[in-house]
Amino acid sequence: MTRFLILFIVLLAISLALMAGMMAQYGYSLFAPEMRSMLLVAFLVAGYVSFRITRILDRRRQKLDDHPQPGGAGRSKLSGLFSGKSAAQQAREARVAARRRKLVEAGKLQEEDAPAGSKAESEEAAPTRVSQSAPIGDRMAARAERVRRAKEAGKLD
């Protein structure tokens, strides 16, 4: 509420100052009886804009509190653009994992013996992709490795 009031007062002061300055150039007074509607509009616009800003900042803070990023990431102003999984996605993953455990306990599903990381470790020994700025020797070695794997998989003759 404090943030809303501060934003409201600042926005209202800025808008009134700008309108009064502009009207003074043409010889009008902002506080004349004919300008009541302009004052009302300035009041309502300042209230709406400060309300929206406050809501956006509160939602951003709540999202960060609900899903803290590792290492303190997400504390920057642009963290909302690059956030990880949503609450719905995390809840779905938890439900799937719980159901998988239940099926394994019931014997309807076999637990995976070899995790996916073991295959990745053997493939990491020789990288298949390197950056374009890598030396030509590294790029050629990576290409040779991709060709070798494709031949092993039967994709190439």
C-alpha positions as CSV (number, residue, x, y, z in Angstrom):
1,M,0.0,0.0,0.0
2,T,2.9,2.3,0.7
3,R,4.3,1.7,-2.7
4,F,1.0,2.5,-4.3
5,L,0.6,5.8,-2.4
6,I,4.1,6.9,-3.2
7,L,3.7,6.1,-6.9
8,F,0.3,7.8,-6.9
9,I,1.5,11.0,-5.3
10,V,4.6,11.1,-7.6
11,L,2.6,10.4,-10.8
12,L,-0.1,12.9,-9.8
13,A,2.4,15.6,-9.1
14,I,4.2,15.1,-12.4
15,S,1.0,15.0,-14.4
16,L,-0.4,18.2,-12.7
17,A,2.9,20.0,-13.1
18,L,3.1,19.2,-16.8
19,M,-0.6,20.1,-17.4
20,A,-0.3,23.3,-15.4
21,G,2.9,24.3,-17.3
22,M,1.3,23.6,-20.7
23,M,-1.8,25.5,-19.8
24,A,0.1,28.4,-18.4
25,Q,1.8,28.9,-21.8
26,Y,-1.6,29.6,-23.3
27,G,-2.9,31.7,-20.4
28,Y,-5.2,29.2,-18.8
29,S,-5.3,28.1,-15.2
30,L,-5.4,24.4,-14.4
31,F,-7.5,25.1,-11.2
32,A,-10.2,27.1,-13.0
33,P,-13.7,25.6,-12.6
34,E,-13.8,24.6,-16.3
35,M,-10.8,22.3,-15.8
36,R,-12.4,20.1,-13.1
37,S,-12.8,17.2,-15.6
38,M,-9.1,17.4,-16.5
39,L,-8.2,17.2,-12.8
40,L,-10.5,14.2,-12.4
41,V,-8.9,12.5,-15.4
42,A,-5.4,13.2,-14.1
43,F,-6.4,11.8,-10.7
44,L,-7.9,8.7,-12.2
45,V,-5.0,8.0,-14.6
46,A,-2.4,8.4,-11.8
47,G,-4.4,6.0,-9.7
48,Y,-4.7,3.4,-12.4
49,V,-1.1,3.6,-13.5
50,S,0.2,3.3,-9.9
51,F,-2.2,0.4,-9.2
52,R,-0.9,-1.5,-12.3
53,I,2.7,-0.9,-11.4
54,T,2.2,-2.0,-7.9
55,R,0.4,-5.2,-9.0
56,I,3.1,-6.1,-11.5
57,L,5.9,-5.6,-8.9
58,D,3.9,-7.6,-6.3
59,R,3.4,-10.5,-8.7
60,R,7.1,-10.5,-9.7
61,R,8.1,-10.6,-6.0
62,Q,5.5,-13.3,-5.2
63,K,6.8,-15.4,-8.2
64,L,10.3,-15.1,-7.0
65,D,9.4,-16.1,-3.5
66,D,7.5,-19.1,-4.7
67,H,10.2,-20.3,-7.1
68,P,13.6,-19.1,-5.9
69,Q,16.3,-19.4,-8.5
70,P,19.6,-21.1,-7.6
71,G,22.5,-18.9,-6.6
72,G,20.2,-15.9,-6.1
73,A,19.4,-15.6,-9.8
74,G,16.2,-13.9,-10.5
75,R,16.8,-10.9,-8.4
76,S,17.4,-8.7,-11.4
77,K,14.8,-6.6,-13.1
78,L,14.7,-8.7,-16.3
79,S,14.5,-12.1,-14.4
80,G,10.9,-12.5,-15.3
81,L,11.8,-12.8,-18.9
82,F,14.2,-15.7,-18.4
83,S,12.5,-17.6,-15.5
84,G,12.5,-21.3,-15.3
85,K,9.5,-23.6,-15.0
86,S,6.2,-22.3,-13.9
87,A,4.3,-23.5,-10.9
88,A,1.9,-25.5,-13.0
89,Q,4.8,-27.3,-14.8
90,Q,6.5,-28.1,-11.5
91,A,3.3,-29.5,-10.1
92,R,2.8,-31.6,-13.1
93,E,6.3,-33.0,-12.9
94,A,5.7,-33.9,-9.2
95,R,2.4,-35.7,-10.1
96,V,4.1,-37.7,-12.8
97,A,7.0,-38.7,-10.6
98,A,4.6,-39.7,-7.8
99,R,2.5,-41.8,-10.2
100,R,5.7,-43.4,-11.6
101,R,6.8,-44.4,-8.1
102,K,3.4,-45.8,-7.4
103,L,3.4,-47.9,-10.6
104,V,6.9,-49.2,-9.9
105,E,5.8,-50.2,-6.4
106,A,2.7,-52.0,-7.8
107,G,5.0,-53.8,-10.3
108,K,3.2,-52.4,-13.4
109,L,6.3,-50.5,-14.5
110,Q,9.9,-51.4,-14.4
111,E,12.3,-49.0,-12.9
112,E,15.0,-47.8,-15.3
113,D,18.3,-49.5,-14.5
114,A,20.7,-47.2,-16.4
115,P,20.1,-43.5,-16.0
116,A,20.3,-41.4,-19.1
117,G,23.4,-39.7,-17.8
118,S,25.6,-42.8,-18.5
119,K,25.0,-42.6,-22.2
120,A,25.7,-38.9,-22.2
121,E,29.0,-39.4,-20.4
122,S,30.3,-41.7,-23.1
123,E,29.2,-39.2,-25.8
124,E,30.7,-36.3,-24.0
125,A,34.2,-37.7,-24.5
126,A,34.1,-36.6,-28.1
127,P,32.0,-33.5,-28.7
128,T,29.8,-33.5,-31.8
129,R,29.2,-29.7,-31.8
130,V,31.7,-26.9,-31.4
131,S,31.4,-23.2,-31.8
132,Q,32.0,-21.6,-35.2
133,S,34.9,-19.7,-33.6
134,A,36.7,-22.9,-32.7
135,P,39.9,-23.9,-34.5
136,I,39.4,-25.7,-37.8
137,G,41.0,-28.9,-36.3
138,D,38.3,-29.0,-33.6
139,R,35.6,-28.4,-36.1
140,M,36.8,-31.1,-38.4
141,A,37.2,-33.6,-35.5
142,A,33.6,-32.9,-34.4
143,R,32.4,-33.4,-37.9
144,A,34.3,-36.7,-38.2
145,E,32.7,-37.8,-34.9
146,R,29.2,-37.0,-36.2
147,V,29.8,-38.9,-39.4
148,R,31.2,-41.9,-37.4
149,R,28.1,-42.0,-35.2
150,A,25.8,-41.7,-38.1
151,K,27.5,-44.6,-39.8
152,E,27.2,-46.7,-36.6
153,A,23.5,-45.9,-36.4
154,G,23.1,-46.9,-40.1
155,K,22.1,-43.5,-41.3
156,L,24.9,-43.3,-43.7
157,D,26.3,-45.8,-46.2
